Amino acid sequence: MTRRRWRAIAVNAAVVAATLLTAAPLVWMVLVSFMPRGESSRFPPRLWPSRWSWENYHELLARRLIDGAWFDYRIVPALWNSLAVAALSTLLGLLLTVPAGYAFAKLRFRGRERLLQLLVAALVVPGQVAMLPLFLIFKELGLVNSYAGVILPSLAGIFAILFVRQAALSIPDEMLDAARLDGASERRIFVQIVLPLLAPITVTLALFMFLGSWNDFLWPLIVLADQHLYTLPVAVAAISREHAADGELMMAAAVVTTLPVLILFVPLQRYYISGLLGGSVKG
Amino acid sequence: MTRQERTAWGFVLPVLAIILFVFALPTVLALALSVTDYSIYALADWGALRFVGLGNFTDLLTTPLFWRALGNTALFALLGVPMAIGTSLAAALLLHDASVRWKPLWRVLLFAPYVTSVVATAVVWRFLLNTRFGLLNRALGWIGVPPVDWLGDPHASIPAILLFVTWKIFGYNMIVFTAALAAVPHDLMEAARLDGASRWTRFRHVTLPAIGPTLLLAAVMSVAGFLQIFAEPYVMTLGGPAQSTTTVLYFMFDEGFKWWNLGQASAVAFILFLMILALTLVQARIGRRYEWL
């Protein structure tokens, strides 16, 4: 019995150690972001702030007059850009893919199976292949350097359609047929019967879409040239090139970028993880 | 057309139109672009465009940096897959143990890095790996290891970035493996225990065969993920030092959007596509073998 007890203690200690090790970079990020400027790169460097200071956040976020010209790192505008882009692409993405996923699962129409096969096949093509011509097309259409240019490609939610379809397959046909016999229109059936049933996976999908858009980097980097339109990752990458040595400032920028996502993720993690496990798409 | 059919088309047409416009059409055009000499001149005037056949592909084969990028990407995958899958499996086995308390709490904390922005955490890790002030070298210093120039030494740069990538992504497969472990037949485990099988024997002959297919599938999918590494070197090393972290996608980005050789870059994209296609075929074969697909 005691041997088993020692083992339990050892296993629990190992779990705690692994968690601490995993959390350490994020904890350090927060600690350094509150250090007075330059403290993290003094020798010997400190682990804990000598005093808690907001000056890095002030430096990063506040707009101020330098030599008669306004200057800021454009992090606050980037925060709003990221928020707007992520919110819009989530909202539009849901509007487009949830009805489509349901239609592929439950509505009969000619060519359904063929289209479905095409969508599954299209999952094989990495999105990066489309990026180069897409840039040229958007350039011709004047979509480069616009929100629309960032958001449009994220709306091609093939994975999302298949994800919703998978969930919608489990809705009993009898339920829909009964509503049809009662004279309900197809649209009404979708809104009043199907949507409530799909609510949990819609939350999961919304979370996937929001986080995906918030964290997206390569496409916004390509399509946005104007600093005023930068999303957070693009803005942070740009600052990090010029201020690589400025540890405290960069950590504050990292906190501003990661914190909103973690705040959103923690209360909704149940949805995220269940989606991750149930979302294996098999055509 | 029935009422149902009309509604169905109303539901699927908008998204299909967008997929056609931003995905299908550009993918076909990428193929077309890869056989042209599309460069900065054509960007100004389409008339300057010439058909070059497979010229871009043969050019690539004689470009040392392209081979370097291929080699680096292969190294990322070769080292990264065992590292990431191993860490995920170790964490999953640890969390699976019956004696662990507050499992949901540990699960969320271990998974948290996965949902954060690659760019932001890459910035954090670049500082963490700093030769003089980084946490990692200081931790190594406490046990007497001399400082390593993680991101400045061409031999250390890929392992250093892989440390970061592993930290960021292991939570994902940890969750997948925890679910697979929970599905290992309990009576089989109990029978092995009654037969006096040791912990290792039980792992080797009961757990591993049961979760084997999941492991294999995760490994193949991880390779596809490692083939698409871009943001990490972009933020942490700019592809350096001495081009030791220039990946295929990094090469494509530079070729396309720094030098505007979009024809050449499309050829790179197409090669990337073929590699991922090959992987998917392998994955499908594995799936068929274990009868999931």
Interface residues (C-beta under 8 A of the other chain):
Chain A: R4 R7 A8 V11 N12 A14 V15 V16 A18 T19 T22 A23 A24 P25 L26 W28 M29 V32 S40 S41 F43 P45 L96 T97 P99 A100 Y102 A103 F104 L107 R108 F109 R110 R112 L115 L119 A122 V124 V125 P126 G127 Q128 V129 A130 M131 L132 P133 L134 F135 L136 I137 L152 P153 L155 A156 G157 I158 I161 S185 E186 R187 F190 L211 W214 N215 F217 L218 I222 L232 P233 V234 V236 A237 S240 A244 G247 M250 M251 A253 A254 T257 T258 V261 L262 F265 V266 Q269 Y272 I273 L276 L277 K282
Chain B: T2 R3 Q4 E5 R6 T7 A8 W9 G10 F11 V12 P14 V15 L16 I18 I19 F21 V22 F23 A24 L25 P26 T27 L29 A30 A32 L33 A91 L94 L95 D97 S99 V100 R101 W106 R107 V108 L109 L110 F111 A112 P113 V115 T116 S117 V118 V119 A120 T121 V123 V124 W125 R126 F127 L128 N130 R132 F133 L135 R138 W167 G171 Y172 I175 V176 A179 Q228 F230 A231 Y234 V235 L249 M252 F253 G256 F257 L262 A265 S266 A269 F270 L272 F273 I276 L277 T280 W292 L293
